[in-house]
Amino acid sequence: MGKRILALIGDDFEDLELTYPVLRLREEGCRVDVAGEKAHHIYHGKYGVPYESDCSFNDVSSADYDGLLVPGGWAPDKLRRFPKVLQITREMNEAGKPIGQICHAGWVLISAGILNGKTVTSTPGIKDDMTNAGATWVDQASVVDGNIVSARRPPDLPDYMKDYIRVLFG
């Protein structure tokens, strides 16, 4: 209990891949802060779900969090262009904190340079990107390799969150 998680957001995030993990972690007693380029800004998911950021990722420190969540959709392609997002991702990884990535979220981890030698999954559409980053890609609902928890797509959310919660509280 009392864990603090940072979830990233940008326009065109995959609606379920943000909301389901945030709600599950809050059910587990975690505080989840949703960070985007702008604080208190309404972002819209791929299917139109609006979600307001709590803070800007430029104003947070990875040291204040116990884990990171990166939802998929098209947002990761934009999020990985922000040096602060990559810095947070690298710092979380270096500290061994759980990093959850689903669907296209692997793009953020690729750009952060933390997948070499890892076994992961993602949407099959970025399989080549994952393997070109040095990862071993497998077609499974959820994969845990150390502190990195990965999943393919929304139907895998229950397995993904069971694994993420186990790693977080493990």
Backbone as numpy.savetxt, mean C-alpha at the origin, in Angstrom:
# Nx Ny Nz CAx CAy CAz Cx Cy Cz
-3.03 -3.79 19.59 -3.86 -2.59 19.59 -2.99 -1.35 19.59
-3.57 -0.26 19.13 -2.87 1.00 19.16 -1.85 1.20 18.05
-1.86 0.35 17.04 -0.92 0.51 15.93 -1.39 1.67 15.06
-0.42 2.32 14.45 -0.72 3.46 13.59 -0.25 3.15 12.18
-1.15 3.26 11.22 -0.89 2.90 9.84 -1.06 4.12 8.94
-0.19 4.22 7.94 -0.30 5.26 6.93 -0.77 4.62 5.63
-1.86 5.14 5.08 -2.38 4.68 3.79 -2.23 5.82 2.80
-1.75 5.50 1.61 -1.56 6.52 0.58 -2.79 6.62 -0.31
-3.04 7.83 -0.81 -4.20 8.05 -1.69 -3.83 9.04 -2.79
-4.46 8.86 -3.93 -4.37 9.78 -5.05 -5.60 9.54 -5.91
-5.91 10.46 -6.77 -7.06 10.26 -7.65 -6.92 8.97 -8.45
-8.05 8.35 -8.68 -8.15 7.08 -9.40 -7.59 5.90 -8.61
-7.58 6.01 -7.26 -7.26 4.84 -6.44 -8.35 3.79 -6.68
-8.04 2.54 -6.44 -9.05 1.48 -6.56 -9.90 1.55 -5.29
-11.15 1.85 -5.44 -12.05 2.16 -4.32 -11.99 1.12 -3.20
-12.21 -0.14 -3.51 -12.21 -1.19 -2.48 -10.83 -1.42 -1.89
-9.79 -1.23 -2.68 -8.44 -1.51 -2.20 -7.94 -0.47 -1.20
-8.64 0.63 -1.09 -8.36 1.60 -0.02 -9.34 1.39 1.13
-10.63 1.42 0.83 -11.63 1.44 1.90 -11.67 0.15 2.71
-11.59 -1.00 2.07 -11.65 -2.26 2.81 -10.48 -2.39 3.80
-9.22 -2.20 3.38 -8.13 -2.29 4.36 -8.23 -1.26 5.49
-8.61 -0.03 5.15 -8.73 1.00 6.19 -9.76 0.57 7.24
-10.92 0.12 6.79 -11.96 -0.30 7.73 -11.53 -1.53 8.54
-10.91 -2.51 7.90 -10.46 -3.71 8.62 -9.45 -3.36 9.71
-8.52 -2.48 9.38 -7.51 -2.12 10.37 -8.12 -1.31 11.50
-9.07 -0.47 11.19 -9.75 0.27 12.26 -10.53 -0.69 13.16
-11.12 -1.73 12.57 -11.79 -2.76 13.38 -10.81 -3.45 14.33
-9.55 -3.52 13.94 -8.52 -4.15 14.77 -7.95 -3.18 15.80
-8.48 -1.95 15.85 -8.03 -0.98 16.83 -6.90 -0.08 16.35
-6.58 -0.13 15.08 -5.51 0.70 14.53 -6.01 2.09 14.21
-5.11 3.03 14.30 -5.39 4.38 13.77 -4.81 4.39 12.36
-5.64 4.72 11.40 -5.19 4.77 10.01 -5.31 6.21 9.52
-4.18 6.77 9.13 -4.17 8.10 8.53 -4.03 7.93 7.02
-4.88 8.62 6.27 -4.85 8.56 4.81 -4.15 9.82 4.31
-3.04 9.62 3.60 -2.20 10.74 3.17 -2.17 10.85 1.65
-2.40 12.06 1.17 -2.31 12.36 -0.25 -1.38 13.53 -0.48
-1.31 13.98 -1.70 -0.47 15.14 -2.00 -0.92 16.35 -1.19
-2.24 16.46 -0.98 -2.80 17.57 -0.21 -3.57 17.03 0.99
-3.48 17.74 2.11 -4.25 17.39 3.30 -5.69 17.86 3.13
-6.62 17.10 3.68 -8.04 17.45 3.69 -8.57 17.75 2.28
-8.14 16.95 1.36 -8.55 17.07 -0.04 -9.40 15.86 -0.40
-10.43 16.07 -1.18 -11.29 14.97 -1.63 -10.68 14.36 -2.89
-10.32 13.09 -2.78 -9.82 12.32 -3.93 -10.96 11.41 -4.38
-10.93 11.03 -5.64 -11.99 10.17 -6.17 -11.39 8.87 -6.70
-12.04 7.79 -6.32 -11.61 6.48 -6.78 -11.97 6.24 -8.23
-11.47 5.13 -8.77 -11.75 4.76 -10.17 -13.24 4.68 -10.45
-14.00 4.29 -9.43 -15.45 4.12 -9.61 -16.24 5.26 -8.99
-15.54 6.35 -8.64 -16.21 7.55 -8.20 -16.35 7.74 -6.70
-15.90 6.78 -5.90 -16.02 6.93 -4.45 -15.12 8.08 -3.99
-15.70 9.07 -3.29 -14.88 10.16 -2.76 -14.27 9.76 -1.42
-13.04 10.19 -1.18 -12.37 9.90 0.09 -11.49 11.09 0.43
-11.63 11.61 1.63 -10.86 12.78 2.05 -9.58 12.36 2.75
-8.48 12.96 2.34 -7.20 12.69 2.99 -7.18 13.35 4.37
-6.48 12.71 5.28 -6.30 13.26 6.63 -5.12 14.22 6.67
-4.14 13.97 5.83 -2.90 14.72 5.89 -2.20 14.65 4.53
-1.14 15.41 4.40 -0.29 15.35 3.21 0.87 14.43 3.52
1.27 13.61 2.55 2.42 12.75 2.81 3.69 13.56 2.99
3.70 14.80 2.53 4.86 15.66 2.77 4.99 16.09 4.22
3.91 15.96 4.99 3.91 16.40 6.38 4.01 15.27 7.39
4.26 14.04 6.93 4.33 12.92 7.86 5.74 12.35 7.90
6.00 11.64 8.98 7.28 10.95 9.15 7.01 9.46 9.27
7.77 8.66 8.55 7.59 7.21 8.63 7.83 6.69 10.05
8.63 7.41 10.83 8.92 7.00 12.20 7.67 7.00 13.09
6.65 7.74 12.69 5.42 7.83 13.48 4.43 6.71 13.18
4.77 5.81 12.25 3.83 4.78 11.81 4.40 3.37 11.97
3.49 2.44 12.16 3.85 1.02 12.32 3.72 0.24 11.02
3.11 0.84 9.99 2.94 0.14 8.73 2.45 1.08 7.65
2.51 0.57 6.41 2.13 1.35 5.24 1.19 0.52 4.38
0.18 1.18 3.82 -0.73 0.56 2.85 -0.72 1.37 1.56
-0.56 0.65 0.45 -0.62 1.31 -0.85 -1.73 0.62 -1.65
-2.84 1.31 -1.88 -3.90 0.72 -2.71 -3.53 0.79 -4.18
-4.22 0.00 -4.97 -3.97 -0.01 -6.41 -4.81 1.01 -7.15
-5.22 0.63 -8.33 -5.88 1.57 -9.23 -4.82 2.25 -10.05
-5.15 3.44 -10.54 -4.17 4.18 -11.34 -3.37 5.15 -10.48
-3.78 5.36 -9.25 -3.07 6.29 -8.36 -1.59 5.94 -8.16
-1.21 4.67 -8.03 0.21 4.39 -7.79 1.15 4.92 -8.86
0.67 4.98 -10.11 1.53 5.51 -11.17 1.84 6.98 -10.94
0.92 7.69 -10.31 1.16 9.10 -9.99 1.91 9.23 -8.67
1.53 8.42 -7.67 2.16 8.52 -6.36 3.66 8.27 -6.41
4.09 7.37 -7.28 5.51 7.03 -7.33 6.37 8.14 -7.90
5.75 9.20 -8.37 6.49 10.34 -8.90 6.86 11.35 -7.82
6.38 11.13 -6.59 6.65 12.03 -5.48 7.83 11.49 -4.65
8.92 12.24 -4.57 10.07 11.78 -3.79 9.71 11.41 -2.35
8.80 12.14 -1.74 8.44 11.86 -0.34 7.76 10.50 -0.22
6.93 10.11 -1.19 6.28 8.80 -1.16 7.34 7.70 -1.22
8.32 7.87 -2.09 9.39 6.88 -2.22 10.25 6.84 -0.96
10.50 8.00 -0.37 11.27 8.07 0.87 10.54 7.31 1.99
9.25 7.57 2.15 8.46 6.89 3.19 8.50 5.39 2.97
8.33 4.96 1.72 8.31 3.54 1.40 9.65 2.90 1.74
10.74 3.53 1.36 12.08 3.01 1.66 12.32 2.94 3.16
11.96 4.01 3.87 12.19 4.04 5.32 11.37 2.97 6.04
10.13 2.78 5.62 9.30 1.73 6.22 9.94 0.37 5.97
10.43 0.16 4.76 11.06 -1.11 4.43 12.33 -1.32 5.25
13.18 -0.30 5.32 14.43 -0.40 6.08 14.17 -0.70 7.54
13.06 -0.21 8.08 12.70 -0.45 9.48 11.97 -1.78 9.67
11.72 -2.49 8.57 11.03 -3.78 8.66 9.56 -3.67 8.99
8.99 -2.52 8.75 7.56 -2.32 9.02 6.74 -2.91 7.89
5.55 -3.45 8.19 4.71 -4.05 7.15 4.33 -3.04 6.07
4.50 -3.47 4.83 4.09 -2.68 3.68 3.11 -3.53 2.89
1.88 -3.04 2.78 0.86 -3.75 2.02 0.69 -3.11 0.66
0.69 -3.95 -0.38 0.49 -3.45 -1.74 -0.39 -4.43 -2.49
-1.36 -3.86 -3.20 -2.32 -4.68 -3.94 -2.51 -4.12 -5.35
-2.66 -5.03 -6.30 -2.97 -4.68 -7.68 -1.83 -3.89 -8.32
-2.05 -2.65 -8.72 -1.03 -1.82 -9.35 -0.15 -1.09 -8.33
-0.39 -1.28 -7.05 0.40 -0.60 -6.01 1.87 -0.98 -6.07
2.17 -2.12 -6.68 3.56 -2.54 -6.81 4.42 -1.50 -7.51
3.81 -0.65 -8.35 4.58 0.40 -9.01 5.31 1.29 -8.01
4.68 1.58 -6.87 5.33 2.42 -5.85 6.54 1.70 -5.27
6.41 0.42 -4.97 7.51 -0.35 -4.41 8.63 -0.52 -5.43
8.26 -0.69 -6.71 9.27 -0.77 -7.78 10.09 0.52 -7.82
9.40 1.66 -7.85 10.09 2.94 -7.94 10.90 3.24 -6.69
10.50 2.68 -5.56 11.27 2.84 -4.32 12.49 1.92 -4.30
12.53 0.97 -5.21 13.69 0.10 -5.32 13.80 -0.96 -4.23
12.65 -1.45 -3.74 12.70 -2.38 -2.60 12.26 -3.81 -2.93
12.07 -4.13 -4.20 11.55 -5.46 -4.53 12.60 -6.48 -4.95
13.82 -6.08 -5.15 14.84 -7.01 -5.60 14.98 -8.18 -4.62
14.81 -9.40 -5.13 14.95 -10.59 -4.29 13.69 -10.98 -3.53
12.63 -10.22 -3.67 11.38 -10.50 -2.97 10.45 -11.36 -3.82
9.60 -12.13 -3.17 8.54 -12.86 -3.84 7.25 -12.11 -3.59
6.55 -11.75 -4.67 5.36 -10.91 -4.57 4.32 -11.35 -5.59
3.15 -10.75 -5.45 2.11 -10.88 -6.46 1.56 -9.48 -6.75
0.73 -9.39 -7.76 0.12 -8.13 -8.17 -0.91 -8.47 -9.22
-1.55 -7.46 -9.76 -2.35 -7.71 -10.95 -1.41 -8.24 -12.02
-1.85 -9.22 -12.81 -0.96 -9.74 -13.85 -0.46 -8.68 -14.83
-1.17 -7.57 -14.94 -0.79 -6.50 -15.85 0.56 -5.88 -15.55
1.05 -5.98 -14.30 2.37 -5.42 -13.98 3.36 -6.52 -13.59
3.04 -7.75 -13.93 3.96 -8.87 -13.66 5.35 -8.58 -14.21
5.44 -8.15 -15.47 6.74 -7.88 -16.07 7.48 -6.77 -15.33
6.75 -5.74 -14.90 7.37 -4.65 -14.14 7.97 -5.18 -12.83
7.23 -6.06 -12.18 7.69 -6.63 -10.90 8.95 -7.48 -11.12
8.92 -8.34 -12.12 10.09 -9.20 -12.36 11.28 -8.38 -12.86
11.05 -7.35 -13.65 12.15 -6.49 -14.10 12.77 -5.71 -12.94
12.02 -5.56 -11.84 12.54 -4.91 -10.64 13.30 -5.89 -9.75
13.38 -7.16 -10.19 14.14 -8.14 -9.44 13.33 -9.04 -8.54
12.01 -8.92 -8.60 11.14 -9.75 -7.77 10.79 -11.05 -8.48
10.42 -12.04 -7.69 9.82 -13.26 -8.22 8.32 -13.09 -8.10
7.61 -13.15 -9.21 6.17 -12.94 -9.22 5.46 -14.29 -9.21
4.45 -14.42 -8.33 3.64 -15.64 -8.26 2.17 -15.26 -8.37
1.39 -16.18 -8.89 -0.05 -15.95 -9.07 -0.80 -16.56 -7.89
-0.84 -15.82 -6.78 -1.53 -16.24 -5.56 -2.34 -15.06 -5.04
-3.35 -15.38 -4.25 -4.21 -14.33 -3.70 -3.43 -13.34 -2.83
-2.55 -13.86 -1.98 -1.79 -13.02 -1.08 -0.44 -13.67 -0.84
0.60 -12.86 -0.82 1.96 -13.36 -0.63 2.63 -12.52 0.45
3.28 -13.21 1.38 4.07 -12.53 2.42 5.53 -12.89 2.20
6.37 -11.88 2.08 7.81 -12.07 2.03 8.42 -11.05 2.98
8.74 -11.52 4.17 9.25 -10.62 5.20 8.19 -9.62 5.59
8.49 -8.34 5.41 7.55 -7.28 5.80 6.64 -6.86 4.66
6.80 -7.43 3.47 5.98 -7.03 2.32 4.85 -8.02 2.12
3.63 -7.49 2.13 2.42 -8.28 1.91 1.80 -7.79 0.62
1.59 -8.70 -0.33 1.07 -8.29 -1.63 -0.13 -9.13 -2.02
-0.99 -8.54 -2.84 -2.19 -9.23 -3.32 -2.48 -8.79 -4.75
-3.31 -9.59 -5.43 -3.57 -9.36 -6.85 -4.63 -8.31 -7.13
-5.82 -8.48 -6.52 -6.97 -7.63 -6.90 -8.05 -7.71 -5.82
-9.15 -6.94 -5.97 -10.17 -6.87 -4.92 -10.70 -8.22 -4.39
-10.95 -9.23 -5.22 -11.44 -10.49 -4.63 -10.47 -11.12 -3.62
-9.21 -10.70 -3.65 -8.20 -11.24 -2.74 -8.11 -10.46 -1.42
-8.90 -9.42 -1.26 -8.81 -8.57 -0.07 -8.93 -9.33 1.25
-9.84 -10.30 1.41 -9.89 -11.00 2.70 -8.58 -11.71 3.05
-7.98 -12.43 2.10 -6.70 -13.11 2.36 -5.59 -12.09 2.61
-5.57 -11.05 1.83 -4.57 -9.99 1.95 -4.61 -9.37 3.35
-5.80 -9.02 3.80 -5.88 -8.35 5.10 -5.60 -9.30 6.26
-5.96 -10.57 6.14 -5.58 -11.55 7.18 -4.06 -11.60 7.29
-3.39 -11.66 6.14 -1.93 -11.71 6.15 -1.33 -10.42 6.67
-1.86 -9.29 6.24 -1.30 -8.00 6.68 -1.45 -7.85 8.20
-2.62 -8.18 8.71 -2.86 -8.07 10.16 -1.94 -9.02 10.93
-1.75 -10.23 10.41 -0.85 -11.19 11.07 0.57 -10.64 11.11
1.06 -10.06 10.00 2.41 -9.49 9.98 2.48 -8.29 10.90
1.48 -7.44 10.87 1.46 -6.23 11.71 1.52 -6.56 13.20
0.75 -7.54 13.62 0.67 -7.87 15.04 1.57 -9.04 15.43
2.26 -9.63 14.41 3.06 -10.82 14.64 4.21 -10.64 15.58
